[in-house]
Amino acid sequence: MTVKPTDTALRSQEEITARVKALEALLIEKGVMTTAAVDRLAEVYENEVGPQLGAKVVARAWTDPAFKERLLADASAACRELGVGGLQGEEMVAVENTDTVHHVIVCTLCSCYPWPVLGLPPNWYKAPPFRARIVREPRTVLAEDFDFPVPDSVEIRVWDSSSELRYWVLPQRPAGSEHLSEDELAALVTRDSMIGVGAPRPVGAAA
Amino acid sequence: MSGTSTGIRSDATELGDARRRVQKLVCDMPGADRPFSEPWELRAFAMAVAAHHEGHYEWSEFQLSLIDSIRQWEAGDGGEPWSYYLHWLEALEHTLAASGALSDSAALDDRTRQVLATPRNANHHEARREPVTVDPARS
């Protein structure tokens, strides 16, 4: 029994996306593979499709105060200056971590996520446990699930991204990084630090 | 949610293993140096590798099917624009059907229509301009 080759000459990206989703759902229901296995393989590539662009934007903000000001005023426009933009990058807002406030992003309903800056969302971001618990008990989730305890002296703000407005986090520049170049700084920025569930790499740690 | 029971993240060692396995598989593939241009491409890619890891087919079977799909396109009238991963998806469907892992193409068509009828952000169009949670400083 064979599947007929594509019977429509031109299919929209939306249709293809739906077909791939449907295929995955069927294969998982049939026990052909597990979601975890697909996720793991996708994750291997995740860090090669996106977060390095966000890292570039963050490093520029760390080194150029005028750019940082523009980024915090209009993240989508500032990203466009660096050639970063596109689908799911409309209406982005960068929220800046400080000594007294730490930000986390979530999409409480689905998986709204700033693709141009962060690439594809990791699967835990799309999964119900994170979406529900980070809103209810952010401090506990960060400490226990992400091994990322936020000091009690710091307020945590959780931002709900939607298809109209997508948040991402501008992490704090690591201590002792004054001597680093913009490229070296970008190598310290992790996807998780831009979601708010992790810290940038410490100075000296290999990317 | 990763498959581990310990938390939200997958295990770093497993990830390293997966990375090495995948690199070994892709280094001799055409288009291996091309980044993914659409999220579905990454997903289709990962599914093909996962089904192979699960023992549903030999990698060479998948590759032959991929080559076959690309050849058909090359021999065609140019009506369809080039998309490496569209061929990848077609090859994946063929190979899964041949292996018996997914022999019901009607079920796939039905499920696709179902997915299309359910918009991704159906109920999430309102910009929320305040934090949804504030956990005040405690000291």
Chai-1 contact restraints between the chains, C-beta under 6 A:
chainA,res_idxA,chainB,res_idxB,connection_type,confidence,min_distance_angstrom,max_distance_angstrom,comment,restraint_id
A,M1,B,S103,contact,1.0,0.0,6.0,A-B,restraint_1
A,T2,B,A97,contact,1.0,0.0,6.0,A-B,restraint_2
A,V3,B,E93,contact,1.0,0.0,6.0,A-B,restraint_3
A,V3,B,H94,contact,1.0,0.0,6.0,A-B,restraint_4
A,V3,B,A97,contact,1.0,0.0,6.0,A-B,restraint_5
A,V3,B,S105,contact,1.0,0.0,6.0,A-B,restraint_6
A,P5,B,E90,contact,1.0,0.0,6.0,A-B,restraint_7
A,T6,B,E90,contact,1.0,0.0,6.0,A-B,restraint_8
A,A9,B,G79,contact,1.0,0.0,6.0,A-B,restraint_9
A,A9,B,E80,contact,1.0,0.0,6.0,A-B,restraint_10
A,Q13,B,E38,contact,1.0,0.0,6.0,A-B,restraint_11
A,I16,B,W40,contact,1.0,0.0,6.0,A-B,restraint_12
A,T17,B,W40,contact,1.0,0.0,6.0,A-B,restraint_13
A,A18,B,T112,contact,1.0,0.0,6.0,A-B,restraint_14
A,A18,B,V115,contact,1.0,0.0,6.0,A-B,restraint_15
A,A18,B,L116,contact,1.0,0.0,6.0,A-B,restraint_16
A,R19,B,T112,contact,1.0,0.0,6.0,A-B,restraint_17
A,V20,B,W40,contact,1.0,0.0,6.0,A-B,restraint_18
A,V20,B,R43,contact,1.0,0.0,6.0,A-B,restraint_19
A,V20,B,A44,contact,1.0,0.0,6.0,A-B,restraint_20
A,K21,B,V115,contact,1.0,0.0,6.0,A-B,restraint_21
A,A22,B,L108,contact,1.0,0.0,6.0,A-B,restraint_22
A,A22,B,R111,contact,1.0,0.0,6.0,A-B,restraint_23
A,A22,B,T112,contact,1.0,0.0,6.0,A-B,restraint_24
A,A22,B,V115,contact,1.0,0.0,6.0,A-B,restraint_25
A,E24,B,M47,contact,1.0,0.0,6.0,A-B,restraint_26
A,L26,B,R111,contact,1.0,0.0,6.0,A-B,restraint_27
A,V32,B,A51,contact,1.0,0.0,6.0,A-B,restraint_28
A,V32,B,A101,contact,1.0,0.0,6.0,A-B,restraint_29
A,M33,B,A50,contact,1.0,0.0,6.0,A-B,restraint_30
A,M33,B,A51,contact,1.0,0.0,6.0,A-B,restraint_31
A,M33,B,E54,contact,1.0,0.0,6.0,A-B,restraint_32
A,A36,B,S2,contact,1.0,0.0,6.0,A-B,restraint_33
A,A36,B,G3,contact,1.0,0.0,6.0,A-B,restraint_34
A,A37,B,A50,contact,1.0,0.0,6.0,A-B,restraint_35
A,V38,B,A46,contact,1.0,0.0,6.0,A-B,restraint_36
A,V38,B,M47,contact,1.0,0.0,6.0,A-B,restraint_37
A,V38,B,A50,contact,1.0,0.0,6.0,A-B,restraint_38
A,R40,B,S10,contact,1.0,0.0,6.0,A-B,restraint_39
A,R40,B,A18,contact,1.0,0.0,6.0,A-B,restraint_40
A,L41,B,A18,contact,1.0,0.0,6.0,A-B,restraint_41
A,L41,B,A46,contact,1.0,0.0,6.0,A-B,restraint_42
A,L41,B,V49,contact,1.0,0.0,6.0,A-B,restraint_43
A,L41,B,A50,contact,1.0,0.0,6.0,A-B,restraint_44
A,A42,B,L42,contact,1.0,0.0,6.0,A-B,restraint_45
A,A42,B,A46,contact,1.0,0.0,6.0,A-B,restraint_46
A,V44,B,A18,contact,1.0,0.0,6.0,A-B,restraint_47
A,V44,B,R19,contact,1.0,0.0,6.0,A-B,restraint_48
A,V44,B,V22,contact,1.0,0.0,6.0,A-B,restraint_49
A,Y45,B,L42,contact,1.0,0.0,6.0,A-B,restraint_50
A,V49,B,P35,contact,1.0,0.0,6.0,A-B,restraint_51
A,V49,B,F36,contact,1.0,0.0,6.0,A-B,restraint_52
A,L109,B,H124,contact,1.0,0.0,6.0,A-B,restraint_53
A,C110,B,R120,contact,1.0,0.0,6.0,A-B,restraint_54
A,C110,B,N121,contact,1.0,0.0,6.0,A-B,restraint_55
A,C110,B,H124,contact,1.0,0.0,6.0,A-B,restraint_56
A,L120,B,P39,contact,1.0,0.0,6.0,A-B,restraint_57
A,W124,B,M1,contact,1.0,0.0,6.0,A-B,restraint_58
A,W124,B,I8,contact,1.0,0.0,6.0,A-B,restraint_59
A,A127,B,M1,contact,1.0,0.0,6.0,A-B,restraint_60
A,P129,B,M1,contact,1.0,0.0,6.0,A-B,restraint_61
A,F130,B,I8,contact,1.0,0.0,6.0,A-B,restraint_62
A,V135,B,V132,contact,1.0,0.0,6.0,A-B,restraint_63
A,V135,B,T133,contact,1.0,0.0,6.0,A-B,restraint_64
A,P138,B,T133,contact,1.0,0.0,6.0,A-B,restraint_65
A,P138,B,D135,contact,1.0,0.0,6.0,A-B,restraint_66
A,R139,B,D135,contact,1.0,0.0,6.0,A-B,restraint_67
A,D145,B,G7,contact,1.0,0.0,6.0,A-B,restraint_68
A,D145,B,I8,contact,1.0,0.0,6.0,A-B,restraint_69
A,D152,B,R138,contact,1.0,0.0,6.0,A-B,restraint_70
A,D152,B,S139,contact,1.0,0.0,6.0,A-B,restraint_71
A,S153,B,A137,contact,1.0,0.0,6.0,A-B,restraint_72
A,S153,B,S139,contact,1.0,0.0,6.0,A-B,restraint_73
A,E155,B,P136,contact,1.0,0.0,6.0,A-B,restraint_74
A,E155,B,A137,contact,1.0,0.0,6.0,A-B,restraint_75
A,I156,B,D135,contact,1.0,0.0,6.0,A-B,restraint_76
A,R157,B,P131,contact,1.0,0.0,6.0,A-B,restraint_77
A,R157,B,V134,contact,1.0,0.0,6.0,A-B,restraint_78
A,V158,B,P131,contact,1.0,0.0,6.0,A-B,restraint_79
A,V158,B,V132,contact,1.0,0.0,6.0,A-B,restraint_80
A,V158,B,T133,contact,1.0,0.0,6.0,A-B,restraint_81
A,W159,B,P131,contact,1.0,0.0,6.0,A-B,restraint_82
A,D160,B,R128,contact,1.0,0.0,6.0,A-B,restraint_83
A,D160,B,V132,contact,1.0,0.0,6.0,A-B,restraint_84
A,S162,B,H124,contact,1.0,0.0,6.0,A-B,restraint_85
A,S163,B,N121,contact,1.0,0.0,6.0,A-B,restraint_86
A,S163,B,H124,contact,1.0,0.0,6.0,A-B,restraint_87
A,S163,B,H125,contact,1.0,0.0,6.0,A-B,restraint_88
A,E164,B,H125,contact,1.0,0.0,6.0,A-B,restraint_89
A,E164,B,A127,contact,1.0,0.0,6.0,A-B,restraint_90
A,L165,B,A127,contact,1.0,0.0,6.0,A-B,restraint_91
